[in-house]
Structures are given as structure tokens and as C-alpha cells.
Amino acid sequence: MTTGKGGFLIYFEPERSVLFEERVRKNSHFSVELSQLDNSAKTRELFLVCFDGKGESISAAAMVSHKRGQRNTGARNYRFSDFVLFSPIDVEQMRNGLSSEAKEALIISNGGVARRIFPDVWGEVRRALASLRPAQAKSLEALWSKVCQPEQVETELQLQNLAFERDAIGLAFDCAGSGRIRRELLRKAAPVDPAAPEDSFIRYIKEAAPVQERELIEHDKAVFERMELPDFRVTGELSVGDGSRRLYVRTLDKGPLEPSIGVDLLIYLRELASLVMVQYKCCDKKRSHWTYRPDSKFDEQMESMRRVEAAFEELRLTKLQQKHSLSEQLRYSRLCTAPFYVKFCKRTVLERQDGELCDGRLLRRADLEKLLLTEHGRGPRDGRMVNYAEIPRYLSNSDFTGLVSGGWIGTSHLDDRDLTAAIRELTENSSRVVLAEVQKRR
């Protein structure tokens, strides 16, 4: 299979090599952090792996995919899986089967730095490997074909919305400070049948959740449990306790008469009287660029947010005139009182079992409106367009969830009655909603 794509040959220090090989022999996988020196790195790559701790003999081939969770500057977490094992091949023996140019260009990576072998050299390496281990040749070619497949993109509306709903639920877990539980539940989520998808991603989570985490802890009934939104039907509910906090999640939609891609997530931190809303926007790939084009519905949603945000600010200023204790003043302190954000995502794969969130670009409503008035918000024909790769400033998932979890962004001075009225107005133009409420345990 000719693709113009290169690959990697890597080894690790002896102690890690022993650990990694043990996991592989047990049909497991491992993850490592690799520096992104190669800017052409794709979602999936093929690595030849040396487990000898020296880089002298190759024992396996693996598909390597980058994980979409938090990453440190200049590095990303990569998952090694789908191994093809074979008896060790001496690197020098394989090098002798290459052309003189390829021998000189063969690169062996070490530890946390991955350097790509050029496509023409990589082609020779794969052919030499198949010649030296003919019994594994078909398996190696099948692995290469899998690596080179375009990343699966869900195009059917229901599956795409389930993918966004999955991410919204995961984002809510992180905002509740429960990232560990989020990873565990999403990894164990039941597979989705594309021919018969459920109405809510919660249907897939509840069967996978450990019993002790599904049990309701003692609590006051959540505001979102009591709230009625007449235009919506409840499609799923989930309640999870984690330490001193409890997260209640409810999913709703307007049914098949509202066919559109997008999910609205509303997160309420009851102890801090803080509400934050995230609208998911789906970017489509056209001419190698992922873009989103605002339409009239987008304008209606922005206007609704603008009205509610102004009402929240008026309410906040009014309540500030009241006398508050120092502890109450701390409770209501915010770095930013704007509650409305938009998360731009690429059309994304629904079946992800690594438990991580979708990559995305989170923007405050006001900043998005400013973006659309700059050159970054214009398409080639001067129409409004958001180019995913050219958003100059944004919040990452971890930036956003850290600020929400600490109560540093979002509304303040909000009571239950204010909340109900606001959500009814906010969801007038919504078709699919995730409500998430974080409570302190009594």
C-alpha cells in the first residue's frame, strides 16, 4: 500500500522496556509522552519497537495514536496498541537489506523523542521487515492499512449528536472535579450500534458504571431534577457521587422534528450559585480545512445569550448592593461573570474508548462575536466563517474545566428561581440539551 507516509523506529530505557513488553505480552497496551518534533504527526502512526533497551533489535510493530486529553508544552501522550509481535530482528541485519541511501537515512528514536523515517526509506524498511519475517507479512500489511485509513468520521446526525453528548457529559464530570470517574465510565461505555443508536449517551454509560458509583448518595433534590422544560423530553439521567461532591446529569431533546447537529451543555455549581453554558458547534472539512459557517439560527442563539447575559449582569449588580458577609463575598468572587461559551469541534468519532474528551476550541460568546468581525472570521468570499485552525486565542478543555470547577467563571448571586427562568429562555433555540448540576454532599 503506497501512501507517501513515513514511520518510526523507537526504543526506550531498559526499565520501561521491560514493563512495556510485559504489558504487550499480556495483550494490553501502553502510553508514553513523546515530543512533537515532527509537525506532520497524524492521528495514527506505525512504530517499530525495540524492547531490548538498546535499540539493537526490533520485536514488534504497533499502531500509535495520540490521546486527546491534557498535554504538556511541546509533547503529547501517545497510545501504543494493535501489536504485531515477531522474533527479534537485529537492526543491523535489517539495515543490510536497504539501499545505501536508506542505510544512511535510517533514524532510530529514543525515549521521549520521536523522529520520522522518510517515506521512501520507510517503504524499504517495511519490505525488508516482510522479507525477514514472512510469517507475519500479512499481519504487518494489515496493520499498515489500518494506520493509513482516513480517520472515521460520523456523518449521520444522530451519531454525531451522541458523540457531542458524550463529550458534554465528560466535560461536566471534569467541571465537577471528577476526571478520574469520567475516564473510567467513558472507557467502559457500551458500544453503540450505528444502525440503532439510543436517544441518550447515558444509556451506554449506566450499564458500564460500577454499582457503588451509580448509587444515589444522601442529597437535596437537584434543581435540574425538579425543573420542567415542556418542549423537551427527558432521554436519560445519571447521578454520581465523588468524595464531597455529587454530579447529576440529565439529557433532553425535542425529538425528530428538530433535526440539527449540536448539543447545549448547561453546568450549574449550586454551592457557588454559578451557571455556565457551552454550545457545541460542528466544523466540517472542506478543501483540507475544518470550518464552521454561522447561519440565521446561530444569530438567534447569540442574541438569546446576549439578552440573558445582560439580565444576569443586572441581577448581579442589584444583589451586590445588598450586604454580604466576607464568606459570601468570597463565594461570589469571579474572574469573569460571562456565562456563555462555544466549543468548536471537528466532526468526531463516536466510538472512542480511551475515556478522553474531544479536542476543541472554547470561546466566550463576546470573544466569538469579535472574532467574526476580524479577518479570522471571514471566508474566501468575505462571508462569515470560523476556521478551526486559525482561531487565534481560545480555552482548551483543561483551561475551561479548571476555571469552572473552581467557580472562577460563570454567574454569581443566582438562586433557583432565576435559574429556571433563564434556562427556559436559553433553550428556546436548542434541540438537544445536557443539564449538569454539581452539589456538595450533606
Long-range contacts (C-beta under 8 A, 24 or more apart in sequence): 1-141, 1-144, 1-145, 1-148, 2-123, 3-119, 3-148, 4-119, 5-42, 5-119, 5-122, 5-147, 5-148, 6-116, 6-117, 6-118, 6-119, 6-121, 6-122, 7-45, 7-46, 7-47, 7-48, 7-116, 7-117, 7-122, 7-125, 7-126, 8-45, 8-46, 8-47, 8-48, 8-64, 8-109, 8-114, 8-115, 8-116, 8-117, 9-47, 9-48, 9-50, 9-55, 9-58, 9-91, 9-106, 9-107, 9-108, 9-109, 9-117, 9-125, 10-47, 10-48, 10-49, 10-50, 10-55, 10-108, 10-109, 10-110, 10-114, 11-49, 11-50, 11-51, 11-52, 11-53, 11-54, 11-55, 11-108, 11-109, 11-110, 12-53, 12-110, 12-111, 13-53, 13-111, 14-53, 14-54, 15-53, 17-50, 17-51, 17-52, 17-53, 18-51, 18-53, 20-49, 20-51, 20-80, 21-51, 21-59, 24-51, 24-60, 24-80, 24-83, 24-85, 25-85, 29-79, 29-80, 29-81, 30-79, 30-80, 31-67, 31-77, 31-78, 31-79, 31-80, 32-77, 32-78, 32-80, 32-112, 33-71, 33-72, 33-75, 33-76, 33-77, 33-78, 33-112, 34-75, 34-76, 34-78, 34-112, 34-113, 34-114, 35-74, 35-75, 35-112, 35-113, 35-114, 36-74, 36-75, 36-76, 37-113, 37-114, 37-115, 38-114, 38-115, 38-116, 40-116, 41-66, 41-76, 41-114, 41-116, 43-151, 44-146, 44-147, 44-148, 44-149, 44-151, 45-147, 46-143, 46-144, 46-147, 47-80, 47-114, 48-125, 48-129, 49-80, 50-91, 50-108, 52-88, 55-91, 55-108, 55-110, 56-90, 56-91, 56-92, 57-88, 57-89, 57-90, 57-91, 58-88, 58-89, 58-91, 58-94, 58-129, 59-85, 59-86, 59-87, 59-88, 59-89, 60-84, 60-85, 60-86, 61-129, 61-140, 61-143, 63-143, 63-146, 63-147, 67-354, 67-356, 68-354, 68-356, 68-357, 68-358, 68-359, 69-356, 69-357, 69-397, 69-398, 70-396, 70-397, 70-398, 75-112, 78-114, 79-354, 82-143, 82-146, 84-136, 84-139, 84-140, 84-143, 86-133, 86-135, 86-136, 87-133, 89-129, 89-132, 89-133, 93-132, 94-125, 94-128, 94-129, 94-132, 97-124, 97-128, 97-131, 97-132, 98-124, 98-125, 98-128, 99-124, 151-349, 152-349, 152-351, 153-285, 153-347, 153-348, 153-349, 154-347, 154-348, 154-349, 154-350, 155-347, 156-194, 157-259, 157-260, 157-261, 158-197, 159-192, 159-194, 159-197, 159-350, 160-261, 160-282, 160-347, 160-348, 160-350, 161-261, 161-262, 161-263, 161-432, 162-192, 162-197, 162-198, 162-201, 162-350, 163-348, 163-349, 163-350, 163-358, 164-261, 164-262, 164-263, 164-280, 164-282, 164-345, 164-348, 164-358, 164-432, 165-200, 165-201, 165-251, 165-263, 165-432, 165-434, 166-201, 166-350, 166-352, 167-280, 167-345, 167-348, 167-357, 167-358, 167-360, 168-263, 168-265, 168-278, 168-280, 168-434, 168-436, 169-201, 169-202, 169-205, 169-238, 169-249, 169-251, 169-434, 169-436, 170-355, 170-356, 170-357, 171-265, 171-267, 171-278, 171-357, 171-397, 171-400, 171-401, 172-247, 172-249, 172-265, 172-267, 172-434, 172-436, 173-240, 173-247, 174-357, 174-397, 174-398, 174-401, 174-405, 175-267, 175-269, 175-276, 175-401, 175-404, 175-405, 175-436, 175-438, 176-242, 176-245, 176-247, 176-405, 176-436, 176-438, 177-242, 177-243, 177-245, 177-405, 178-240, 178-242, 178-245, 178-247, 179-401, 180-242, 181-213, 181-240, 181-242, 182-355, 183-355, 183-356, 184-210, 184-355, 185-209, 185-213, 185-240, 185-355, 186-352, 186-353, 186-355, 186-356, 187-353, 187-354, 187-355, 189-353, 191-351, 192-350, 192-351, 199-235, 199-236, 199-251, 199-253, 200-235, 200-236, 200-251, 201-236, 201-251, 202-235, 202-236, 202-237, 202-238, 202-249, 202-251, 203-236, 205-238, 206-236, 206-238, 209-238, 209-240, 213-240, 213-241, 213-242, 214-238, 214-239, 214-240, 215-241, 216-241, 217-241, 217-246, 217-441, 218-441, 218-442, 219-246, 219-439, 219-441, 219-442, 220-439, 220-442, 222-248, 222-270, 222-437, 222-439, 223-268, 223-270, 223-416, 223-419, 223-420, 223-437, 224-248, 224-250, 224-268, 224-435, 224-436, 224-437, 225-250, 225-437, 227-419, 227-420, 227-423, 227-435, 229-423, 229-424, 229-427, 229-433, 231-427, 231-428, 232-427, 232-433, 241-441, 243-441, 244-440, 244-441, 245-438, 245-439, 245-440, 245-441, 246-438, 246-439, 246-440, 246-441, 247-436, 247-437, 247-438, 247-439, 248-436, 248-437, 248-439, 249-434, 249-435, 249-436, 249-437, 250-434, 250-435, 250-436, 251-432, 251-433, 251-434, 251-435, 252-432, 252-433, 252-434, 252-435, 253-431, 253-432, 253-433, 254-430, 254-431, 254-432, 258-431, 258-432, 259-431, 260-297, 260-431, 262-430, 262-431, 262-432, 263-432, 263-433, 263-434, 264-426, 264-427, 264-430, 264-432, 264-433, 264-434, 265-433, 265-434, 265-436, 266-423, 266-426, 266-433, 266-434, 266-435, 266-436, 267-404, 267-410, 267-436, 267-437, 267-438, 268-419, 268-435, 268-436, 268-437, 268-438, 269-404, 269-407, 269-410, 269-438, 270-437, 270-438, 270-439, 270-440, 271-331, 271-438, 271-439, 271-440, 272-331, 272-332, 272-407, 272-410, 272-412, 273-331, 273-332, 273-411, 273-412, 273-413, 273-414, 273-415, 274-334, 274-339, 274-404, 274-407, 274-409, 274-410, 274-411, 274-412, 274-414, 275-339, 275-410, 275-411, 275-414, 275-419, 275-422, 276-339, 276-340, 276-341, 276-404, 276-409, 276-410, 276-411, 277-305, 277-339, 277-340, 277-341, 277-426, 278-341, 278-342, 278-343, 278-362, 278-400, 279-340, 279-341, 279-342, 279-343, 280-342, 280-343, 280-345, 281-342, 281-343, 281-344, 281-345, 281-386, 282-345, 282-346, 282-347, 283-344, 283-345, 283-346, 283-347, 283-386, 283-388, 284-347, 285-346, 285-347, 289-387, 289-388, 289-389, 290-346, 290-387, 290-388, 290-389, 291-379, 291-385, 291-386, 291-387, 291-388, 292-344, 292-385, 292-386, 292-388, 293-379, 293-383, 293-384, 293-385, 293-386, 294-372, 294-384, 294-385, 294-386, 297-429, 300-429, 301-429, 301-430, 302-365, 302-368, 302-369, 304-425, 304-426, 304-428, 304-429, 305-340, 305-365, 305-426, 306-365, 307-425, 308-340, 308-422, 308-425, 308-426, 309-338, 309-339, 309-340, 309-365, 311-422, 312-337, 312-339, 312-411, 312-414, 312-422, 313-337, 315-413, 315-414, 315-418, 316-411, 316-412, 316-413, 319-413, 320-413, 331-407, 331-412, 332-412, 332-413, 333-412, 334-407, 334-408, 334-409, 334-410, 334-412, 335-403, 335-408, 335-409, 336-364, 336-408, 336-409, 337-409, 337-410, 337-411, 337-412, 338-364, 338-365, 338-366, 338-409, 339-409, 339-410, 339-411, 340-364, 340-365, 341-365, 341-395, 341-400, 342-368, 344-386, 344-388, 344-391, 346-388, 357-397, 359-397, 360-397, 361-388, 361-391, 361-394, 361-395, 362-394, 362-395, 362-396, 362-397, 362-399, 362-400, 363-391, 363-394, 363-395, 367-393
